[in-house]
Amino acid sequence: MVKIKNILLSNIVPIVFVVLCVSAIIIADIPINFLVVEIITRITRNSFLVLSLLIPVVAGLGLNFGIVLGAMAGQAAMFFAIDWGMSGVTGLIISCLLATVIAILLGFLSGLLLNRAKGKEMITSMILGFFANGVYQLFFLFFIGSIIPFSTKTMLLPDGVGLRNTVDLWGTLEGVLNNIWIIRMGQYGMIRLYMVPLIIIIVLCLFIFFLFKTKLGQDMRAVGQDMYSSEVAGIDVDKVRIIAVILSTVLAAIGQIIYLQDIGTINTYNSHEQVGLFSIAALLVGGATTRKASIWNAIIGVILFHTLFIVAPSAGNKLFGQPQIGEYFREFIAYAVIAFALAMHGLETKKSMAIQKAK
Amino acid sequence: MEKILEMRNICKSYYGNQVLTNVNLDLFPGEIHSLVGENGSGKSTLMNILFGMPVIQNTGGFEGEIIFEGKPVIIDSPRKAMELGIGMVHQEFMLLPGFTITENIKLNREITKKNFLSRIFGKSLETLDIPRMRKDARKALDTVGMTTLDEWIPVAGLPVAYKQFVEIAREIDKKNLKILVLDEPTAVLSESEVKGFLEVVRFLSKEGIAILFISHRLSEVLEVSDRVTILRDGFVVDHGPISSFNAISIAEKMVGRKVEILELPKRGKNLDETDVIMSINDLHVLMPGEMVKGFDIDIIRGEILGIGGLAGQGKLGIANGIAGLFPSNGSVYFEDEPFQLNNPGFALNKGIVYLSEDRRGVGLLLDESVEINITATAIQAYGEFMKWLLFLKIYDKKAIRQHAIKMIKELDIRCKSPSQPVRRLSGGNQQKVCLARAFTLKPKILFVSEPTRGIDVGAKKLVLDYLVKMNREKGITIVMTSSELAELRSICDRIAIVSEGKPSAILKPTDSDAEFGMAMAGKFQEVIMGER
């Protein structure tokens, strides 16, 4: 009995979300076909980004709000690839390579910063994200077209300086990965499986799984548990943490590219902003904590969180006659989940300190 | 035989506080060399230097040289020490609770095998070879006698003794191990476990591993070691083969002060037995486990009054009741005026200061600095150490610092600086901080409970000396509650023995052991009556 109770309690967040999702689906009376199509789209779109959060959690850095930096790197790379006249798969690969280079640099810098803020990584990475957003805006609003040459005038604001609010990827990078291999299923082939992004996600899962079976992964797990003991055992703690942040940032950059090619337009000054928040919320909904997260947490989290996203407006409409309520509800839930997770984190830290003190 | 290790003229100071002075230590292969000394004598610092612990580098390194196998070496990180073949079992466990025993034993020395990714990205992406790691761990566990312990269970939840053995297994699994440092390994073990442990230590020394053994238990030191080095206050006071020492001579050298009844300084003028500073009548205190059920005594101005008795008889309740920490009633007069019970603020304002036996829980702000702890109550209760800045009243940091430094010197508080958090201090030094805080309040009566509980011999003597000094010089009346009769008898003028919540006798320190024994057992009155 106690065991069952413990299992239920430790998985309380996903369970609550299953209940919420199921009741919202019933209330909204959403056709299953539509729901499946939407969920599959969201999985292909978002999983990669959510998975990019796993490594820092295991390495003890908590939730890396700094994946916003990775997302910026991904977007920036795409702008330049388009400007250089790249399109199709080549354009995408070039974008990924360029994004990786930028992300390694940004990841290294944020790793250095986070090493100076041990124990306060989460708030530091969050504020770092806000700061980087400012730099990003300065760069793409004032430098592009003035200091930095940019030849595609249609992407620029009328006076030739700064990028437009939205950049359309149609004809350049839109759906490049999705369209390579599509399997159609269900009635009239309504359910479309974009195989390439799915395969990439599976490969990433396998890579993460593999990583934690290697020496580097073992070092990350050790550092994540106890930095001091790891250092005494001769592990270069700072280096391991920097590698974890770099990996996370690079994965986020690639994840953002996968996300944007699916969406089809880049919201120049907003696309990256919500990435950190929603990815983290999804991971937490999947049952992860600030100290423990697995691939399954990520996948389940994406499914549950986005199911609620899909059905909440309809449910809100049915219940209150206003889709706005549902919209509001999902925003509210994203923040509530994160707040809950952080409070739990604080509580756990306090508890473990109390236990240590008792010793 | 050639020495495997020599540490020459090692000096180390923490923020100007010299903790090691010209320490020399040498070690031969296969010997068991004990390092003994009181808490804070510098043993752990010396070992941290040998092991290149980060705390040494972060505090400015050390002076002197380390010669390993005849060559001078620089050990600036634990990794370097390990490469040389120095292993250390730390006082606090260096085990990762979420890892299995095998993963802990093999931490950062994992056996790996190549895979296709590691060929591209290098060694750090090689896969762990779990079966081989388990085999090695098994062998190491068997060597330390843990044959029944599964090597693939998590360390979290293991009994402490097992963790200790896992730590040793980790060290001996290091193939190049030449020196093993054991920092108070037996402190957490029971007697029977110690026996097995010492056997393992002997076995390792026969294998040719030099062992540096740190322990407080002198019987173990005498039993197991070949040579011994004694440290006191950062100096080597003696060293040599164990056969030239016995427990008493080691203890004397460690403490360096004769352990005997103190020669108390004389008072300027004798106590006036009619000058009662506080009169307690029929005091009842509701302190769980230490109930007071009708205690009376007249406390004479300027005396040191001891309160003794067995645990649970109520001796701790008296001071707690007067200080207002537990509900109490009774009629108490302070300087011939009625005294309000159940009012901690009233007691403080009248100059009655209480030092709790629970110093970590009640006595100290553990995360605050030494200086704040010393002055906090004075600031809070009397508004001292404050100054006006325009219309704001603020802390006078300079005065606080000055006062703290004065107290640190006077009480010999071993801290790195006045701003160090008290949590990091040893028990004895925490107690000294408590005393410093109490005397900062310039009390008329100081109630002090169990002032020497859980602190080592040297600190004990200092604490008692200081109490006597303040009593003689400042005329502060002291009421000391203690479970250690010997310490009450060494400094008190009178000793009240409490039994079943009531006073059973008031004795002089010179009274016989038998009288004290009977008083503690609550039989005193009956015996006296019987003799008549």
Interface residues (C-beta under 8 A of the other chain):
Chain A: F210 L211 K213 T214 K215 L216 Q218 D219 R221 A222 Q225 D226 Y228 S229 S230 E231 V232 A233 G234 I235
Chain B: M53 P54 S77 P78 R79 M82 H90 M94 L95 L96 P97 G98 F99 E103 L107 N108 E110 T112 L117 S118 K123 S124 L125 E126 T127 L128
